Amino acid sequence: MPEPDLKQQLAGQFREVNGDHPMTDADEAGGVDLLEAWFIAHWADPVTGKAE
């Protein structure tokens, strides 16, 4: 498999598993300011997420 195709396949699989990250170009309001909220939102318990 040519290298660009492999990179695209891996990137697609990453997004499928992990979702879009707030620091990607696709997010018009991304950046470090939203990183904490994005991380906490992935926890069932927000208090535990904040502690992590």
Secondary structure, 3 states (H helix, E strand, C coil): CCHHHHHHHHHHHHHHHHCCCCCCCCCCCCCHHHHHHHHHCCCCCHHHHHHC
